[in-house]
Amino acid sequence: MYGPLIQGKLVSLRPPRPEDAEVMITWFEDMEVTRLLFVRNPPSIDMEREWLDKMARDPNEVIWVVEHEARPVGTTAIHAINWRDGHGTTGTVLGEKAVWGKGLGREVMQLRARYAFTQLPLRKLKSGYLDGNDASGRAQAAAGYREVGRYRKDHFIGGKYVDLILTEVLREDWEKANPV
Ligand SMILES: CC(C)(COP(=O)(O)OP(=O)(O)OC[C@H]1O[C@@H](n2cnc3c(N)ncnc32)[C@H](O)[C@@H]1OP(=O)(O)O)[C@@H](O)C(=O)NCCC(=O)NCCS
């Protein structure tokens, strides 16, 4: 599924459009962007279009394009939703380095958590980040995620193996921090 339009202060989350595939593939050309991601090689334009189409049809995925100043700068998603147990796994890529460090990631994760807990019947969002990705860890923390464990020496990055830090946010904790 594509996620509906959600307007924030710095960003809007909107459903992807076919023409987004062209800018999206350029994000994965840059090793600074992919350094701490699981996707390490750029897809072809056909692969990206197929991925967008697959995501649109999959009832267990919700994906958005992140827009800032009226241009697409990244994507965010709730993947692999398990409706029975009420959880999904979130991920974000801001592919334009020029927008990093301005609070966009934090707002994206906050808007996404609000959607998951107020518009969907999810109980928990799971995520993670590779050790050293402080911006991701802090943005997740600002949206209520906390560390619940780590897989040690899990990914080969820059010549060494780094830990994958596992995180989650529970609906009840999010509700306490975000009273209506
Ligand atoms: C990780 C990412 C989503 C963070 O988004 P961002 O817009 O750059 O981050 P924000 O500006 O919202 O900052 C979030 C927090 O991280 C901190 N931060 C930002 N850049 C930082 C950096 N380079 N080093 C350390 N902390 C940093 C901010 O101070 C803020 O902390 P605070 O909430 O305690 O004040 C974004 O940088 C990105 O997409 N990077 C490439 C792909 C990636 O790594 N995705 C995540 C995979 S788990």
Ligand as a Chemical Component Dictionary entry (heavy atoms), coordinates in Angstrom:
data_LIG
# 
_chem_comp.id                   LIG 
_chem_comp.type                 NON-POLYMER 
_chem_comp.pdbx_formal_charge   0 
_chem_comp.three_letter_code    LIG 
# 
loop_
_chem_comp_atom.comp_id 
_chem_comp_atom.atom_id 
_chem_comp_atom.alt_atom_id 
_chem_comp_atom.type_symbol 
_chem_comp_atom.charge 
_chem_comp_atom.model_Cartn_x 
_chem_comp_atom.model_Cartn_y 
_chem_comp_atom.model_Cartn_z 
_chem_comp_atom.pdbx_ordinal 
LIG C1  C1  C 0 19.388 8.719  9.492  1  
LIG C2  C2  C 0 18.513 9.844  8.942  2  
LIG C3  C3  C 0 17.116 9.305  8.640  3  
LIG C4  C4  C 0 18.410 10.930 10.034 4  
LIG O1  O1  O 0 17.680 12.024 9.532  5  
LIG P1  P1  P 0 18.231 13.528 9.696  6  
LIG O2  O2  O 0 17.183 14.423 9.162  7  
LIG O3  O3  O 0 19.581 13.621 9.123  8  
LIG O4  O4  O 0 18.318 13.645 11.291 9  
LIG P2  P2  P 0 17.728 14.827 12.186 10 
LIG O5  O5  O 0 18.241 16.131 11.683 11 
LIG O6  O6  O 0 16.251 14.656 12.331 12 
LIG O7  O7  O 0 18.424 14.543 13.571 13 
LIG C5  C5  C 0 17.979 13.522 14.459 14 
LIG C6  C6  C 0 18.876 13.501 15.663 15 
LIG O8  O8  O 0 20.193 13.067 15.266 16 
LIG C7  C7  C 0 21.154 14.059 15.555 17 
LIG N1  N1  N 0 22.072 14.059 14.434 18 
LIG C8  C8  C 0 21.822 14.481 13.167 19 
LIG N2  N2  N 0 22.906 14.275 12.398 20 
LIG C9  C9  C 0 23.847 13.724 13.211 21 
LIG C10 C10 C 0 25.167 13.259 13.002 22 
LIG N3  N3  N 0 25.761 13.345 11.813 23 
LIG N4  N4  N 0 25.824 12.733 14.064 24 
LIG C11 C11 C 0 25.236 12.633 15.267 25 
LIG N5  N5  N 0 23.978 13.035 15.526 26 
LIG C12 C12 C 0 23.298 13.566 14.497 27 
LIG C13 C13 C 0 20.387 15.353 15.699 28 
LIG O9  O9  O 0 21.041 16.263 16.549 29 
LIG C14 C14 C 0 19.099 14.856 16.306 30 
LIG O10 O10 O 0 19.314 14.556 17.681 31 
LIG P3  P3  P 0 18.346 15.126 18.832 32 
LIG O11 O11 O 0 16.938 14.665 18.424 33 
LIG O12 O12 O 0 18.834 14.440 20.048 34 
LIG O13 O13 O 0 18.513 16.605 18.767 35 
LIG C15 C15 C 0 19.121 10.462 7.649  36 
LIG O14 O14 O 0 20.330 11.103 7.961  37 
LIG C16 C16 C 0 19.376 9.426  6.565  38 
LIG O15 O15 O 0 18.443 9.029  5.886  39 
LIG N6  N6  N 0 20.639 8.994  6.386  40 
LIG C17 C17 C 0 21.013 8.049  5.317  41 
LIG C18 C18 C 0 20.290 6.725  5.370  42 
LIG C19 C19 C 0 20.216 6.124  6.754  43 
LIG O16 O16 O 0 21.211 6.003  7.445  44 
LIG N7  N7  N 0 18.992 5.728  7.142  45 
LIG C20 C20 C 0 18.707 5.128  8.430  46 
LIG C21 C21 C 0 19.038 3.692  8.427  47 
LIG S1  S1  S 0 18.729 2.942  10.026 48 
# 
loop_
_chem_comp_bond.comp_id 
_chem_comp_bond.atom_id_1 
_chem_comp_bond.atom_id_2 
_chem_comp_bond.value_order 
_chem_comp_bond.pdbx_ordinal 
LIG C1  C2  SING 1  
LIG C2  C3  SING 2  
LIG C2  C4  SING 3  
LIG C2  C15 SING 4  
LIG C4  O1  SING 5  
LIG O1  P1  SING 6  
LIG P1  O2  DOUB 7  
LIG P1  O3  SING 8  
LIG P1  O4  SING 9  
LIG O4  P2  SING 10 
LIG P2  O5  DOUB 11 
LIG P2  O6  SING 12 
LIG P2  O7  SING 13 
LIG O7  C5  SING 14 
LIG C5  C6  SING 15 
LIG C6  O8  SING 16 
LIG C6  C14 SING 17 
LIG O8  C7  SING 18 
LIG C7  N1  SING 19 
LIG C7  C13 SING 20 
LIG N1  C8  SING 21 
LIG N1  C12 SING 22 
LIG C8  N2  DOUB 23 
LIG N2  C9  SING 24 
LIG C9  C10 SING 25 
LIG C9  C12 DOUB 26 
LIG C10 N3  SING 27 
LIG C10 N4  DOUB 28 
LIG N4  C11 SING 29 
LIG C11 N5  DOUB 30 
LIG N5  C12 SING 31 
LIG C13 O9  SING 32 
LIG C13 C14 SING 33 
LIG C14 O10 SING 34 
LIG O10 P3  SING 35 
LIG P3  O11 DOUB 36 
LIG P3  O12 SING 37 
LIG P3  O13 SING 38 
LIG C15 O14 SING 39 
LIG C15 C16 SING 40 
LIG C16 O15 DOUB 41 
LIG C16 N6  SING 42 
LIG N6  C17 SING 43 
LIG C17 C18 SING 44 
LIG C18 C19 SING 45 
LIG C19 O16 DOUB 46 
LIG C19 N7  SING 47 
LIG N7  C20 SING 48 
LIG C20 C21 SING 49 
LIG C21 S1  SING 50 
# 
